[in-house]
Amino acid sequence: MNASGKPDRVGMVSRRLSALGWTIRQADAARTQPITTLIYGTKNAGAAKAMQRTLPFPIRLVAENGAVGMRLVVGRDYLSWKSRNSRLHALWQKGPMIASLHKVSLKGVR
């Protein structure tokens, strides 16, 4: 979910996650948020950690009892993120989104 306040700046995140095999549904948040957060159901802790390792920028993990799947909320901190690797930075920083996991758990994900 794009909560960065800049609708044209986080679309690359959803395209990149989709290319890496994550199921994506884009959306805009009703309001901005300062910190990028991944909200996940407790049964999806392994998948949440896998997505955290996939993303080159920092995210805060938040477990929610009863949550189904995962919801990545990209905050304003993403806009100022700079990678030391210019190619990696170009992959993830271009100009709304929800990343979701439809399965309750993934076997083999660490």
N, C-alpha and C positions, 0 to 999 in steps of 0.2 A: 504494500500500500504506500503510495507516495504521500508522505507527510512533511516533505522538505520545503514546501512553499513555492517551489519552482516546477511547474508541470512538464517543462521540456527538458529537464536535466537528469532524470533517473530512468528514463525508458531503456537505456542500454543495460541496466542491471537486469531487468526482466528478460530482455532478449538474450543476454549472456547466460543467465540461469536456465532458460529454456534450451539453449544450445547444449548445455551440460547435462540435460535430461530431467530437470526439475519441472513439475507441472506448474504453470503460471496462469494467473488471472489478474489482469491489471485493474486498478481502481485508485481513485483519489481519496485522500482522507478529508474529513470535514474540517480539520484544523491542522496546523503545523505541530511538529514535535521536535524537540532539540536533539534527541539521541535515537539512533537506529536501533530497533528492538525486534527480536524474533520471539513471538509468543507461540507456545506449543503445548500440546497436551502431555501429561506426564508419561503416557505410554510411548510418546514419540521423542523421548530424550536423545536416543541414539541418532535419529535423523536430524534433530536440531543441531547436535554437535557436528554432524557431517556438513550441514549447510554452513555453520560457523567457520569450519575449516575451508570450505569452498570460497567464501567471500574474502577478498584481500583487504577489506576495510573493517574496522572494529564494529561489532554489534553486541548488544546486551541480550542475554538469554533470559526469558521469563517463562517459568512453568505455570500453567493454569490448570487446576483440576477441572475436568469436564470439557476442556477444549478439544475440538476435533481437528486433526491436521495441524498445520502450522500457518502463521501469518507473519510475514516480514513487513515491518513498517519502517520505511526509509526516512530518516529524520534529516534535519538541517545539517548535522555534523558530516553527512556524506558529501555535501557540496564543497566543503573545505578539505576533504581528504586528498592527499597527494601521495602517490606511490613513488618509491625510489626508482622503480623500473618504469621507464616511459612507455614501453609497449604494454605492460600490464595496466598502467594507468589509462591508456587509450582504450583498452578493452572494456573498462568499467565506468568511464566518465564520458558520456556523451549526453545530449539533451532529452504516470500512475501505476501502482502495481500491487498485486498480492501474489506471493508465492505460496502454494499450498501443497500439502501432501495428503492424498486421498486415502491411503492405507493407514490403518491404525498403528501398525508397527512394521518395521522392515527387518527381516532376518539378515544377519551378516553385516549390518551397518554398525560401525564402531564410533 
